[in-house]
Amino acid sequence: MAGCRPARTTVLSDGEASAVARDGQVVVGSSWDPDLKGEAFIWTERDGNRLLQEVLENEVGLDLEGWTLTDANDITEDGRFIV
């Protein structure tokens, strides 16, 4: 996809889940790198744990330059929408 940014190789050292989709297939929450910088994550069985910002930029095509998504607080029961 044109305009995709390469994925960072961020090491997430700690975190917590905030919400789980009804079927358990998607989990969202916040994680911290070794410097305690918080970032939102999304977990799926297929793809494992990934930074939500990278997913939105590289797979959805959103331009989030200048933003840092620090928390993912909830997810709809069907796992389609994250807040």
ROZA-458379 format. One record per atom (N, C-alpha, C): residue number from 0; chain; atom name; x, y, z. Coordinates in nm, 2 decimals, always signed. Example, Ala and Ser with C-alpha at 12.3 -4.5 7.8 and 13.67 -1.06 7.14 Angstrom:
# residues 2
0, A, N, +1.32, -0.57, +0.78
0, A, CA, +1.23, -0.45, +0.78
0, A, C, +1.32, -0.33, +0.78
1, A, N, +1.28, -0.22, +0.71
1, A, CA, +1.37, -0.11, +0.71
1, A, C, +1.29, +0.00, +0.79
//
This chain:
# residues 83
0, A, N, +0.08, -0.12, +0.00
0, A, CA, +0.00, +0.00, +0.00
0, A, C, +0.09, +0.12, +0.00
1, A, N, +0.07, +0.21, -0.09
1, A, CA, +0.15, +0.34, -0.10
1, A, C, +0.13, +0.42, +0.03
2, A, N, +0.23, +0.48, +0.07
2, A, CA, +0.22, +0.57, +0.19
2, A, C, +0.23, +0.50, +0.32
3, A, N, +0.25, +0.37, +0.32
3, A, CA, +0.25, +0.29, +0.45
3, A, C, +0.39, +0.32, +0.52
4, A, N, +0.38, +0.33, +0.65
4, A, CA, +0.51, +0.35, +0.72
4, A, C, +0.56, +0.22, +0.77
5, A, N, +0.69, +0.20, +0.77
5, A, CA, +0.74, +0.07, +0.82
5, A, C, +0.70, +0.05, +0.97
6, A, N, +0.68, -0.07, +1.01
6, A, CA, +0.64, -0.09, +1.15
6, A, C, +0.76, -0.07, +1.24
7, A, N, +0.74, -0.01, +1.35
7, A, CA, +0.85, +0.01, +1.45
7, A, C, +0.88, -0.12, +1.52
8, A, N, +0.99, -0.13, +1.58
8, A, CA, +1.02, -0.25, +1.66
8, A, C, +1.02, -0.22, +1.80
9, A, N, +0.91, -0.17, +1.85
9, A, CA, +0.89, -0.13, +1.99
9, A, C, +0.88, -0.25, +2.08
10, A, N, +0.96, -0.25, +2.19
10, A, CA, +0.95, -0.35, +2.29
10, A, C, +0.86, -0.31, +2.40
11, A, N, +0.75, -0.38, +2.42
11, A, CA, +0.65, -0.35, +2.52
11, A, C, +0.69, -0.43, +2.65
12, A, N, +0.71, -0.37, +2.76
12, A, CA, +0.76, -0.44, +2.87
12, A, C, +0.65, -0.47, +2.97
13, A, N, +0.54, -0.40, +2.97
13, A, CA, +0.43, -0.42, +3.07
13, A, C, +0.31, -0.36, +3.01
14, A, N, +0.19, -0.40, +3.07
14, A, CA, +0.07, -0.35, +3.02
14, A, C, -0.05, -0.41, +3.08
15, A, N, -0.17, -0.36, +3.04
15, A, CA, -0.29, -0.42, +3.10
15, A, C, -0.40, -0.41, +3.00
16, A, N, -0.48, -0.51, +2.99
16, A, CA, -0.60, -0.51, +2.91
16, A, C, -0.71, -0.42, +2.97
17, A, N, -0.78, -0.35, +2.88
17, A, CA, -0.89, -0.27, +2.93
17, A, C, -1.02, -0.33, +2.89
18, A, N, -1.03, -0.40, +2.77
18, A, CA, -1.15, -0.45, +2.73
18, A, C, -1.13, -0.57, +2.63
19, A, N, -1.23, -0.66, +2.63
19, A, CA, -1.22, -0.78, +2.54
19, A, C, -1.35, -0.78, +2.46
20, A, N, -1.34, -0.81, +2.33
20, A, CA, -1.47, -0.83, +2.25
20, A, C, -1.54, -0.95, +2.31
21, A, N, -1.67, -0.96, +2.28
21, A, CA, -1.76, -1.06, +2.34
21, A, C, -1.70, -1.20, +2.31
22, A, N, -1.65, -1.23, +2.19
22, A, CA, -1.60, -1.36, +2.15
22, A, C, -1.46, -1.39, +2.19
23, A, N, -1.39, -1.29, +2.26
23, A, CA, -1.26, -1.31, +2.30
23, A, C, -1.15, -1.30, +2.20
24, A, N, -1.19, -1.26, +2.07
24, A, CA, -1.10, -1.26, +1.96
24, A, C, -1.01, -1.13, +1.96
25, A, N, -1.06, -1.02, +2.02
25, A, CA, -0.98, -0.90, +2.02
25, A, C, -0.98, -0.84, +2.16
26, A, N, -0.85, -0.80, +2.20
26, A, CA, -0.83, -0.74, +2.33
26, A, C, -0.76, -0.61, +2.31
27, A, N, -0.80, -0.50, +2.38
27, A, CA, -0.73, -0.38, +2.37
27, A, C, -0.69, -0.33, +2.51
28, A, N, -0.59, -0.24, +2.51
28, A, CA, -0.54, -0.19, +2.64
28, A, C, -0.43, -0.10, +2.62
29, A, N, -0.35, -0.08, +2.73
29, A, CA, -0.23, +0.01, +2.72
29, A, C, -0.11, -0.07, +2.77
30, A, N, +0.00, -0.04, +2.71
30, A, CA, +0.13, -0.11, +2.74
30, A, C, +0.23, +0.00, +2.75
31, A, N, +0.34, -0.03, +2.82
31, A, CA, +0.45, +0.06, +2.84
31, A, C, +0.58, +0.01, +2.79
32, A, N, +0.66, +0.09, +2.73
32, A, CA, +0.79, +0.05, +2.69
32, A, C, +0.89, +0.06, +2.81
33, A, N, +1.01, +0.02, +2.79
33, A, CA, +1.10, +0.03, +2.91
33, A, C, +1.12, +0.16, +2.97
34, A, N, +1.09, +0.27, +2.89
34, A, CA, +1.10, +0.41, +2.95
34, A, C, +0.97, +0.46, +3.00
35, A, N, +0.87, +0.37, +3.02
35, A, CA, +0.74, +0.39, +3.08
35, A, C, +0.66, +0.49, +2.99
36, A, N, +0.68, +0.49, +2.86
36, A, CA, +0.60, +0.56, +2.77
36, A, C, +0.48, +0.47, +2.73
37, A, N, +0.36, +0.52, +2.76
37, A, CA, +0.24, +0.44, +2.73
37, A, C, +0.20, +0.45, +2.59
38, A, N, +0.15, +0.33, +2.54
38, A, CA, +0.09, +0.32, +2.40
38, A, C, -0.02, +0.22, +2.40
39, A, N, -0.12, +0.25, +2.33
39, A, CA, -0.24, +0.16, +2.31
39, A, C, -0.20, +0.04, +2.23
40, A, N, -0.25, -0.07, +2.27
40, A, CA, -0.23, -0.20, +2.20
40, A, C, -0.36, -0.27, +2.16
41, A, N, -0.34, -0.35, +2.06
41, A, CA, -0.45, -0.44, +2.02
41, A, C, -0.39, -0.58, +2.01
42, A, N, -0.47, -0.68, +2.06
42, A, CA, -0.42, -0.82, +2.05
42, A, C, -0.53, -0.90, +1.98
43, A, N, -0.48, -0.98, +1.89
43, A, CA, -0.57, -1.09, +1.83
43, A, C, -0.49, -1.22, +1.83
44, A, N, -0.56, -1.33, +1.83
44, A, CA, -0.49, -1.46, +1.82
44, A, C, -0.41, -1.47, +1.70
45, A, N, -0.46, -1.42, +1.59
45, A, CA, -0.39, -1.43, +1.46
45, A, C, -0.26, -1.35, +1.45
46, A, N, -0.27, -1.23, +1.50
46, A, CA, -0.15, -1.13, +1.49
46, A, C, -0.08, -1.11, +1.62
47, A, N, -0.13, -1.15, +1.73
47, A, CA, -0.06, -1.13, +1.86
47, A, C, -0.08, -0.98, +1.90
48, A, N, +0.02, -0.94, +1.98
48, A, CA, +0.01, -0.80, +2.04
48, A, C, +0.08, -0.70, +1.95
49, A, N, +0.01, -0.60, +1.91
49, A, CA, +0.06, -0.49, +1.83
49, A, C, +0.02, -0.35, +1.88
50, A, N, +0.10, -0.25, +1.84
50, A, CA, +0.06, -0.12, +1.88
50, A, C, -0.06, -0.08, +1.79
51, A, N, -0.16, -0.03, +1.86
51, A, CA, -0.28, +0.02, +1.79
51, A, C, -0.25, +0.12, +1.68
52, A, N, -0.17, +0.22, +1.72
52, A, CA, -0.13, +0.32, +1.62
52, A, C, -0.07, +0.27, +1.49
53, A, N, +0.02, +0.17, +1.50
53, A, CA, +0.08, +0.11, +1.39
53, A, C, -0.03, +0.04, +1.30
54, A, N, -0.12, -0.03, +1.36
54, A, CA, -0.23, -0.10, +1.29
54, A, C, -0.31, +0.01, +1.21
55, A, N, -0.35, +0.11, +1.28
55, A, CA, -0.43, +0.21, +1.22
55, A, C, -0.36, +0.28, +1.10
56, A, N, -0.23, +0.31, +1.12
56, A, CA, -0.15, +0.37, +1.01
56, A, C, -0.13, +0.28, +0.89
57, A, N, -0.08, +0.16, +0.92
57, A, CA, -0.04, +0.07, +0.82
57, A, C, -0.15, -0.02, +0.75
58, A, N, -0.25, -0.05, +0.83
58, A, CA, -0.35, -0.14, +0.77
58, A, C, -0.48, -0.06, +0.74
59, A, N, -0.51, +0.05, +0.81
59, A, CA, -0.63, +0.13, +0.78
59, A, C, -0.60, +0.25, +0.70
60, A, N, -0.47, +0.29, +0.70
60, A, CA, -0.43, +0.40, +0.62
60, A, C, -0.45, +0.54, +0.68
61, A, N, -0.47, +0.55, +0.81
61, A, CA, -0.49, +0.68, +0.88
61, A, C, -0.35, +0.75, +0.89
62, A, N, -0.36, +0.88, +0.88
62, A, CA, -0.24, +0.96, +0.90
62, A, C, -0.24, +1.01, +1.05
63, A, N, -0.16, +0.95, +1.13
63, A, CA, -0.16, +0.99, +1.27
63, A, C, -0.03, +1.05, +1.31
64, A, N, +0.04, +1.11, +1.21
64, A, CA, +0.17, +1.18, +1.24
64, A, C, +0.14, +1.29, +1.34
65, A, N, +0.23, +1.30, +1.45
65, A, CA, +0.21, +1.39, +1.55
65, A, C, +0.12, +1.35, +1.67
66, A, N, +0.06, +1.23, +1.65
66, A, CA, -0.03, +1.18, +1.76
66, A, C, +0.05, +1.06, +1.82
67, A, N, +0.01, +1.04, +1.95
67, A, CA, +0.05, +0.92, +2.02
67, A, C, -0.07, +0.86, +2.09
68, A, N, -0.11, +0.74, +2.05
68, A, CA, -0.23, +0.68, +2.11
68, A, C, -0.18, +0.61, +2.23
69, A, N, -0.22, +0.66, +2.35
69, A, CA, -0.16, +0.61, +2.47
69, A, C, -0.25, +0.51, +2.54
70, A, N, -0.38, +0.51, +2.51
70, A, CA, -0.48, +0.42, +2.58
70, A, C, -0.58, +0.37, +2.48
71, A, N, -0.62, +0.25, +2.49
71, A, CA, -0.74, +0.19, +2.43
71, A, C, -0.83, +0.15, +2.55
72, A, N, -0.94, +0.22, +2.57
72, A, CA, -1.02, +0.20, +2.69
72, A, C, -1.13, +0.10, +2.68
73, A, N, -1.19, +0.08, +2.56
73, A, CA, -1.30, -0.01, +2.55
73, A, C, -1.31, -0.05, +2.40
74, A, N, -1.39, -0.16, +2.38
74, A, CA, -1.41, -0.21, +2.25
74, A, C, -1.56, -0.26, +2.24
75, A, N, -1.62, -0.24, +2.13
75, A, CA, -1.76, -0.29, +2.12
75, A, C, -1.76, -0.44, +2.13
76, A, N, -1.88, -0.49, +2.16
76, A, CA, -1.90, -0.64, +2.18
76, A, C, -1.85, -0.71, +2.05
77, A, N, -1.88, -0.66, +1.93
77, A, CA, -1.84, -0.73, +1.81
77, A, C, -1.70, -0.71, +1.77
78, A, N, -1.62, -0.62, +1.85
78, A, CA, -1.48, -0.60, +1.82
78, A, C, -1.44, -0.51, +1.71
79, A, N, -1.54, -0.44, +1.66
79, A, CA, -1.52, -0.35, +1.54
79, A, C, -1.48, -0.21, +1.57
80, A, N, -1.51, -0.16, +1.69
80, A, CA, -1.49, -0.02, +1.72
80, A, C, -1.41, -0.01, +1.86
81, A, N, -1.31, +0.07, +1.86
81, A, CA, -1.23, +0.09, +1.98
81, A, C, -1.24, +0.23, +2.02
82, A, N, -1.25, +0.26, +2.16
82, A, CA, -1.25, +0.39, +2.21
82, A, C, -1.14, +0.41, +2.32
//
